[in-house]
Amino acid sequence: MNNFKNSNMNVDALFLGPKSENAVFFKEMMEYAVSEHMHWRSGYHPEDPELISTVDRYAPEYRDTLYRTEGILNQLSSKLKTTSVPWFSPRYMGHMNADTFMISNLAYVMAMLYNPNNCAQESSPTTTVLEIEAGLDLCAMFGYDTQQAWGHITSGGTVANYEGLWVARNIKTLPLAMAKHPQAQHLLKDKTAQSLLNMSTDAVLDLMDELKKQGLFEQIREMSCRGEGVEQGQLGQLLVPQSKHYSWLKAMDILGLGQQNITQLPVDAHYRTDIAKMRQIVFSLIEQGEPILAVVAVVGTTETGAIDNVAEVIKLRQECEERFGVSFYVHIDAAYAGYACAMFRDENNQFLDYEILIQRFHSEGVFPTDIIWPQPDVYESFKALSQADSITVDPHKVGFIPYAAGAICMKDRRIVDLISYHAAYVFEEVEEKNRKSEKQHNVLLGSSIMEGSKAGATAAAIWAAHRLVPLNLLGYGKVIAAGITTANWMIEKINTSKPYIIDGREFQITVMPSPDFHMINFMFRECGNISLAKQNQLNKRIYELCSYAAGRTYTNDFLTSSTSLTYEEYGNSPLELCRNAGFTDDEWHKVRSIYVLRAAIMTHCLRDKQHFERYWVELRNIFEDKLQQLIDEENKLTHINQKVCI
């Protein structure tokens, strides 16, 4: 398990650095990783002869193959250097991507050379164990009981969300299957068909234990949706916020549940799920007799970084159970901000009281004293994560792990039996004395997950990071806090920024206030412009000048991302942003979309105030240059059009 008490950590020593400041150490460790593997190969049965002689290695065709190998790698290096995005630099502020931990890159390469496949332990005896340990690290961070929970690595948050819905679907149909089996019907105690679709997760899992005792589980599991399918709409509605990731639409398609059975929950002015409207929708569905398959809350939306009020979702489920005898599965999509849960935990993995947490943030130098994070409602959301049935989290986002690395954690590992498969030729268990085998965890990886073959190197990268960087406020807390600090300073600077006066035209920056995490959305506004459509065109062009669309990203002096906050996705929630930017309600209702520049501020390099101040001066100059370039383009186009008219 993760060493939560290791607090001797320097953030700058974790990364290669924007100028490769840790190049000497990184090269030494990379050489060590490769050399160790080569020694491992040469040391395996040293009595075996070499199969490639010195003469063979100097043959013309042999040398030609090596030369061509070198040439292809030169081509690849040139392509990567020409068109790749410099995530490592504070000049990049866009997607949820940043520099990655050196230890994870090194661990990945070290394990990659052994080419483990975490589909089955016989092909990955080392990294399978590492994956299980890394999964339990995340379970512990979320407050799950690691003796009862289960977590594993996926290729990303999309697959993790699929698995969460997969489990919810199979739980929902198990009581229905039991009702059809004459030997199991007595366990349901005369429950109605309606009540079978509204049982709590714990109640279904307890029934599953009874079925196992009676030797009926395998039969009934095949009578559930996994064997017989499910009727359209039978399982009710999946409730997801308007701020949802598109993976939920795909999940309903792939699992045969139908996108028409998604009920979107409106968001409030802070782009979180509107609690009052969520309650109305839930109570209305109950009144109509419509089952609720699951409710999804988002901890870190991809467009605004909003953190839903998880505590209210958990409270609502409890209220529904007590008042109506209706329950539902709760899944948290914390792909973006899930790792921030580490910030609330001390060296003993205890979730700190709010006042103590803020005090320690400042006394330990996690945050400067001018930054107060989080707000109490955000704090309560993270605290309530331990009550959710399952949680998606992406180590390749705020875990600072190289792609591809998602994960899902489940509160009760008994759930896994509802989705597991067993093929003896792949998943045969091997008994080993004095070893913590898969039996301890009551699960085999490959037979119990949605994916099949997958890289054990990813598990090694995550495992190694967790051992070096504790999942607490003095470990990951320090790294993540750097981005939150920078985001808050950026918002303060934008709010007090003087207008840009260029060729007699005046431009102002507007920013969405008080983000829940470190995602900020901002836009440029030309003073005097009353057209929202023209405003959107302005910012779309700014994005094009500050992204890969401008050409070679390596030569660009600032890179960001963008998004559109539309009526279709958010209703009238963006109206307040339009008003703050000086546009009328009529403009919003006419265009029904506002284009913003989107920046996840994940860099650790600007947590020093002096560094940030220098950076901001440079950034203002960059913005001025981009606006000048935009105006020059418009003037040139106007001149061309005038010549055409003449």
VEXBA-747282 format. One record per residue (C-alpha): x, y, z. Coordinates in steps of 0.05 Angstrom, whole numbers, plus 5000, padded with zeros to 4 digits. Layout:
residues N
XYZ...
END
This chain:
residues 646
500050005000502050724990506651035042502151615064507351835116513051995067513152755068520352895046518653114976520753694931515953844874521354084827525053424834519053044808519253294736524453314680522954054679520954564625528354664608530453944623533454194688533753474715536753194650542952884683539052484734533752284682539052034633542551654688536151314709534051174637540750854624539850454688532950214667535549974599542049684626538349294680533948974627539848804583543448484642537048104657537047814587544347634585544047334655538246854638541546164633548546424618550345724595546145834533550246044472549546704437545246604375547847214337555347194325560147774315560847584243553247594235552848294264557748564212554248254152552148794101544648644107545148644182548449324184543549584132537749384176540749764234542050374191534850364166532450304238536450914256533751294196526451134214527551354286530652004260524452114218519951984278523952444322523452994270515852904265515052914340519353534350515853894293508553784310507953554383504953994437509754234491505454034551511454114597511854874589507755384628506655704560501655134549495055224586489554834554487354114561488153714625495253554608501953764635508953514649509152804676513052524735520052284718519051664760512951474721516451554654522351154679518050614710513950564646520250464604523149984654516949554655515549634580521949274562519248654598512748734557507948494611500648394592496048514651490548104621492947494660497847414717501646864681503747394629504847944680506547634748509748284772505448834743498848494758500548544832502749274821496049434787492149144846496349534895495550184854488050064850487649984926491750614934486350994898480850644938484250865002484851574976477351594964475951335034473750635014475350045061481049705024479049035055472449085017473849534957476749394888480249834838484049734774487350104716483850244650486050574586482351204606476251504639471751304582472650564594472250674669465451014659463250424615465049954671461250364723454950334680456249604663456149434737449949864751446249514695447948814719446148974791439449244768437548594732439748084783433348124825429348064760433047424744431847164814424347274807424346794748428046234784423445794827428945634877430746364888424046694890423346594965429347044978425547634949420147625004414247764958417348384928413448704871416348764802416949514814420749434880425548944847427949514803428949984862433349574908439649864938446449624916447949324984441448944985442748634917449748434936447248115000442347704958448047504914451647224975445546804991445246544920452546334925451045954990445445584955449445444893444745844849448846444832451846204766445045994740441546634758447147074734446146774665438746944670440347674682441848184627448647884612445347244588438447444565439248174549434648714573428149014546428549724520427350214577426149664628431649904675429450634675433351264668440651434674441152134706447252524683448753264688448553704627455953794639457053054626462752764585460552474518462751784542455951694576452351744510457051234481456250784542448650764535449550584462454750044473451149714532444549694494440950144543439150684492440951414493433551594497433851324569438551874590435452434632439853044633440253424699440454184690446454564717446355204758450055854748456455524772455654964721454454454775448353994776442554414800440654054865433454324869431954114798435353444808430753304867424653504826426653034770428152444817421552534855417752594790420651944763418951594828411851854825411251604753413850924773419951004729426150654757432651024763438450604737443851064765445551784782452152064758455752644790461852984760467853184800471553644752467653764688471853784625469354474604469054884667472254444721465854464762465153984820458053734832455253714902456452974915454153034987447153244963446852664915448352174971443452525016438052484962439051734954438351635029432052045029429051644972430550995008427351235073421251575043419651154982423650504988427150694924434650674914439450764856446750664839451351274847457451344803462351924806465852144743472152434776476652314716479253024719479353234792479352564828486652594850485053234887481952794940489152674964489453414984484353295040488152725073493752745125499752295133495351745164490351775107485252125152480452615120481853265156476653735186475654355143478754865192484754415205485654295131485955035113490655165171495354615149495154845077497955505099502655275154505654725110506455195050501654795006497955434990500256154999496256525052492456935000489256304971483355985007481555324974476854954973470255274988466254895041461354584991467054324949470254035012463753675028463453384958470353064965468552815034462352465007466152074954466951495001459351374998459051284923458550594892464050714842468751264820472451404755479251744761484651874709491951824732493952114664490652764682491953044752495852424771501452664724502251964695503751854620498151614576494251164575492151114648485051134674482250764733475750554767474650434840468750044868466550094940464649354946468748844909463048344909460348754850465748454806462447764807456748054767461248214708466847704713468447174662473146584667476846244611481045694641486245704586487946424603485946544674488045904709490246054780497145854803498045684876504345994905506445934977508046575016505347024961499447494961496147214899489747424864485846974912486947494967483147994925477747504902478547724831482547594767484148214726483047994655476647614669473548174710474648794668472049074603478749084568483048484551490348564537493349194567500149464584503049264651507849844642502150324658500949974724508350034740508250774724502350904771504950454826511750794826508751494828504451304888510551054925514551694913508852204918504252064977496852104965496052645018496553405026504253385030504952944968500153024912497153604951503354024938503553864864496153984851495954604894501154934849496154934791490355174834494655744861496755954791489455924767487156384823492856874811491156874736483857034751485957604796490557884743485257834688480058174732484758764745487858774675488059424637484759424568488959324505488959924459491059714389490260134327484960544363480959924382479959714454479758994480478558724549479358024579473457714615474157094658469056624690469656744766471256274824472655594791471854984835478554704811484054974766480255034700479155754679475055994619476456674591475157084529476957734495471658264485472258864438469259464473463359744435461659084402454558874417454358254372455357594408456557244341462157724325464857624396465156874384468756974318473957404353475456874405475456304355480856664316484756804380484456054394486955894324492856354335494256024402493755284383496354744336491855064283496955624275502255144250508354864285506454874359513754884381514755594354508255864384509156304445502656114479498055514470491055404497484555034482477355254474470155054479463055304466458055374522451655244486444255264503443554534480448454314533447554814589440755144579440955874600446755784650451656164604446856764603450157054665456957014632454157384572451257914616457858004652461258094585456258644567451658274519444058324523439357744537436757814466443757684438444357044479437556794457439256944385446156604384445156114442452655974446458656314475465656134453471056144507478355994514479355404562485455294605486854754656492455074697496454454715503454734713507654684777512655204752508955844771507455734844512856234862509856934862515857264828515956744773508556844762509157594759514457544705510257044668504157484670507958074640510257624583503257344574500258044568505358204514503557554478496157724480497658414452501558104395495957614379490858174378495358584333496057994286488557904285487358644269492658634215489058044183482458414185485559044156488758644100482158294084478558964084483759244036483058653989475458713989475859453974480359313914475658783889469759273893473659793855
END
